[in-house]
Amino acid sequence: MAFYSIGEVAERCGINPVTLRAWQRRYGLLKPQRSEGGHRQFDDEDLKRIEEIKRWIERGVPVGKVKALLDQEKGPEPGDWHTLQEEMLSTLRQVSPAKLRIKINTFCQLHPVDALIDNVFEPVRQILSLDHTTARVMCSLLDGILIEHAVSSLSQSRAKAGRDALLIGWSIADRTRLWLEAWRLSQRGWRIDVFAEPLELPHPEFFPGQQILVWGGEALSPEQHLQLSHWQKQGYAITAHGAAAG
């Protein structure tokens, strides 16, 4: 079995040795062996665990909550996501902003924001969009509180070190989804400023020297891809975010 020093692990995994020591001592995330001289020794299983820790943190999970997720193995199975969707719908039927905030806060404490957007918030919004009567009221309430959470996350991210970027919706109709994508990015180390109104054309020439992320829904059209490539060749720092990058 191969063993690695903390310096070797730091280089392989892109993690500062100080952070690795904190993960071990403060959060109990790692349990390296010790050499005869008392030095930490990590094996391949430790490396896999470090990569899993990194993935949870990149998804927005606070480091103090990662151990519980690792101990219970992976995130929810598809059936469990369905249960969370039903919980959300049940809460929405009560049309109580206070109860809905509590429910969303609870979900966010237990699961990564990335996963909640893709497996709970968006599916519930789609379910509600199929009903054009009372569901409109519930969907409007849900959207308002989701945007509220997104704005709070964006504000918190600005107090931390991170990468600055403008997020622009490019010819989209779903403004709430744009805020959810901003929330997602804020959990990944971005400090995002959102253009609340989607634009037909992002006009990167208006923002020289600034990083621009465009979101076009599920995917950019071939014409949009060509336009994006043209801007990039001109030297503008503009890229597609999310599925739009495909």
Secondary structure by P-SEA (a helix, b strand, c coil): cccccaaaaaaaacccaaaaaaaccccccbbbbbcccbbbbbcaaaaaaaaaaaaaaaacccccaaaaaaaacccccaaaaaaaaaaaaaaaaaccaaaaaaaaaaaaacccaaaaaaccaaaaaaaaaacccaaaaaaaaaaaaaaaaaaaaaaaaaacbbbbbbbbbcccccaaaaaaaaaaaaaacccccccccccccccccccccbbbbbbccccccaaaaaaaaaaaaacccccccccccc
